[in-house]
Amino acid sequence: GQSLEQPSEVTAVEGAIVQINCTYQTSGFYGLSWYQQHDGGAPTFLSYNALDGLEETGRFSSFLSRSDSYGYLLLQELQMKDSASYFCAVSGGGANNLFFGTGTRLTVIP
Amino acid sequence: EAQVTQNPRYLITVTGKKLTVTCSQNMNHEYMSWYRQDPGLGLRQIYYSMNVEVTDKGDVPEGYKVSRKEKRNFPLILESPSPNQTSLYFCASRLTGSNYEQYFGPGTRLTVT
C-alpha cells in the first residue's frame, strides 16, 4: 500500500522561509507532487519531482530524494496569501493512481 | 476558459436516495478522477478513468459508481447514499502521461442524513 506523512500544522512569519516535509512509502514510485488548497477552494498543482534534486518555480521549490523516500516543499518570501493547506502526493502502485497525504496547514503571521 | 465543472456544488439528501454528481472538463483530457476529502484524511481517490469506457477503482470505491461514455464527462453515482458518504467531493482531470498536474473542479459538498 501507500502511506505519506507530513506535519499537520506549520506557522511561519511573513517574509520568512518555511519547509514542509513529506515522507512516503509506496509500492512502485513514479513521482512526488505538491498541491495547494485554500480554505473553501480546490487543490491547485504546485510542482512535481520524478527525479532526485530540486525543482524551482518562483518562490516555491520542491526537493526529492528517492533513496530516502523523502521530499519537501520550500516556500520563500512568505506572503499572507500563502496561508493554505499543502498536500504531497505520490504516484505509485501504478502510474495512474495519485495518493495524497493528509495535508499541512500553513499559517503565515505578520 | 480551461476548467473542470461540477454540479451541484451543494447537496443535502436522505439515506438511500440515488444521486448523481456531474463532472465535465473542456481541456480534452484523457484522464479523469474522483476524490473525496474528509477532515484529517486528506484526499482519497474513489475512481479514475484513463479514457472513454475505461474506468478503474481507486482507494475507496465502495458505494460509488462511475461511467465514462464521453471524453469530457465523468459522473459520480451514489445508488444508495449513506451518512458515511457525507463529504466534500472533487473531480479532477489531466493529460495522460503529464507531469501529474491535475486540474480540480470546485468541489461538491454532499450531506446525507
Chai-1 contact restraints between the chains, C-beta under 6 A:
chainA,res_idxA,chainB,res_idxB,connection_type,confidence,min_distance_angstrom,max_distance_angstrom,comment,restraint_id
A,G31,B,Y100,contact,1.0,0.0,6.0,A-B,restraint_1
A,S33,B,Y100,contact,1.0,0.0,6.0,A-B,restraint_2
A,A42,B,F104,contact,1.0,0.0,6.0,A-B,restraint_3
A,A42,B,P106,contact,1.0,0.0,6.0,A-B,restraint_4
A,A42,B,G107,contact,1.0,0.0,6.0,A-B,restraint_5
A,P43,B,F104,contact,1.0,0.0,6.0,A-B,restraint_6
A,F45,B,E101,contact,1.0,0.0,6.0,A-B,restraint_7
A,Y48,B,N99,contact,1.0,0.0,6.0,A-B,restraint_8
A,Y48,B,Y100,contact,1.0,0.0,6.0,A-B,restraint_9
A,S91,B,Y100,contact,1.0,0.0,6.0,A-B,restraint_10
A,F100,B,G42,contact,1.0,0.0,6.0,A-B,restraint_11
A,F100,B,L43,contact,1.0,0.0,6.0,A-B,restraint_12
A,G101,B,G42,contact,1.0,0.0,6.0,A-B,restraint_13
A,T102,B,G42,contact,1.0,0.0,6.0,A-B,restraint_14
A,G103,B,G42,contact,1.0,0.0,6.0,A-B,restraint_15
